[in-house]
Structure formats: structure tokens, C-alpha cells
């Protein structure tokens, strides 16, 4: 059956979370004069934060922790790495990070071009995100891409995250789509590729980190414009 429904992951597939988060944390860091007060270099701080945050998101994906744990620990554990045990400061960063990140709405390169192309080809587009429900739709709206999507599914609205089958089942039900006419595009190997394959829908792996997986007949892109090779 011909593909009719395209399901996109959001963060780092379309919405450039890495860049937007970097700019948000840099702004907070400078505003609070962290370098002056604690003699911490921002790039060092961000590097540690990024590693801790990625690990915590993996734990959320795998059901080992909940979002409250992540929110309490990603900045707290980062500051502790530099010898600063200050929960109040950490939670100040967390609260303002979630509030201010939506001031930055950079898209992944050519995301808007690809969405317009797919729309012109009469595909029906959707979002399946592991992000927090309260910000997923706002990211789409504030970055100006919400009008491309018939449905937007975030993990919080289902109660499970990719790679679990339930979130795919829910999203396809919302879209009134069958597995045979659907494809997922995402950048997370476990959540997106393994999740989609186990559920039984086709997938395009957006290999932004150059993981170069060796799997026969896997559709892989390094740049969003390469979607045109498959769709």
C-alpha cells in the first residue's frame, strides 16, 4: 500500500532542541553571572549538562524515572559536578529553562522546506513526540509549523513513551491511519527506529549524530532534504 501518513518525531528532527536549549541555558548562565560567582566556563557547564540530560531522557524513555525526577536532577546534578550543591539555584534554572526555551524556535535545517514539499505531495503529516505535553504543541505553534500537522501526539497524553507500541497505536488511531500506509521519521535509534520496527511500520532514520547503523534495507538520511529520495 502506498504511504499516505507521515509521522515525525519533533525534537531534533524538526525542532532544533539542541540549539534552542544551548541558547536558553547560555542566557540564564550569563544573567546569573555563574562564571563570575563560581568560576565555571559555560562551554564546560553545557557539555556536562548535555551528557546528564541525554542520559536522563534515556531513563525516562525506558521507564526508569519520571519527568519530575528529570526536572529536579538535570541542573542539580550538573551543578554538583562542579562542586555546587544548591537545589534552589538548580530549580531556578529548571523553571526558567522551561519558560524561556520557547523564546528560541530554531528549526532543524530545511525542516520548513521539507514540510512544504511533503504537503505539496498530498501526504498527511503528524507528530509523535516523547516530549512534555505542555510544550510540544507550543513548540509547533511558535516555530510556525503547527498548520502542517493533522494530529500532534505527545507521550504525556498517552502515558507511555516511544519505543512502546501503545503510543504508536494511539497516534495511528488519532490519524485514522493503518500501519501499511504509515511511515515514521525520527532521530532516536531506540525510540524511533526500534519502536517503529517493533510496532510494524516503516521508518526513516535521521542519523544526525552519524551513528551509521548497519541494518539491511534501512532508510537513512543525514539531512532532511534527503527525505525526497524516499517520499
LINPE-V389355 format. One record per pair of residues at least 24 apart in sequence whose C-alpha atoms are under 6 Angstrom apart, sorted by sequence separation. I is the first residue (numbers start at 0). J is the second residue. D is the distance in Angstrom with one decimal. If there is no record, write none. Layout:
I;J;D
I;J;D
//
This chain:
124;148;4.9
125;149;5.7
129;153;5.8
125;150;5.0
126;151;4.6
127;152;4.8
128;153;4.7
129;154;4.9
125;151;5.8
126;152;5.8
127;153;5.9
162;190;4.2
48;77;5.4
161;190;4.7
129;160;5.6
162;194;3.8
164;198;5.5
104;142;5.1
23;100;5.4
19;103;5.4
15;105;5.6
15;106;4.9
14;106;4.5
15;107;4.9
13;106;5.7
14;107;5.7
13;107;5.2
13;110;5.5
60;160;5.8
4;122;5.9
8;126;5.8
3;122;5.3
4;123;4.9
5;124;4.9
6;125;4.7
7;126;4.8
8;127;5.2
9;128;5.7
4;124;5.9
6;126;5.4
8;128;5.3
12;185;5.8
12;186;5.9
5;181;5.8
7;183;5.8
3;180;5.3
4;181;4.7
5;182;5.1
6;183;4.6
7;184;4.9
8;185;4.9
2;180;4.2
5;183;5.9
0;179;5.9
1;180;5.7
2;181;5.5
0;180;5.9
//
